Amino acid sequence: MIFSYLPLDITFVDKDNKVKYFNNRKERHFPRNPSVIGRLVKHCHPPKSVKIVEEIIDAFKEGKKDFAEFWITMNDVMLYITYAAIRDESNNYLGILEISQDITNIKTLEGNKRLLDW
């Protein structure tokens, strides 16, 4: 339940490129159906982005990269999307953690807010 309350969309894809977990938030920007569990991640993305997803996976598996980031505007919402390679203590590749976050309001922040105003 804790992960369902984070203001983030989280998806974990294992070393075999299969979706193993996603948090189930009401406000998910990229809705997930439970049927994606066990599915190859390339079948969970629009065809035009599959090549990029595969490039990220290959770079992570080969140890060339550990992190990729993107930002897109979708329906007036700016999303920040990150992919992080997950590795064990011996640096063996275990999979990818994908996190998407609405940064629309974050982009407008200035100065400090130290007091509660609600």
Stockholm file with secondary structure:
# STOCKHOLM 1.0

chainA/1-118         MIFSYLPLDITFVDKDNKVKYFNNRKERHFPRNPSVIGRLVKHCHPPKSVKIVEEIIDAFKEGKKDFAEFWITMNDVMLYITYAAIRDESNNYLGILEISQDITNIKTLEGNKRLLDW
#=GR chainA/1-118 SS CHHHHSSSEEEEEETTSBEEEECCCTTCSSCCCGGGTTSBGGGGSCHHHHHHHHHHHHHHHTTSCSEEEEEEEETTEEEEEEEEEEECTTCCEEEEEEEEEECTTGGGCCSCCCSCCC
#=GC SS_cons         CHHHHSSSEEEEEETTSBEEEECCCTTCSSCCCGGGTTSBGGGGSCHHHHHHHHHHHHHHHTTSCSEEEEEEEETTEEEEEEEEEEECTTCCEEEEEEEEEECTTGGGCCSCCCSCCC
//
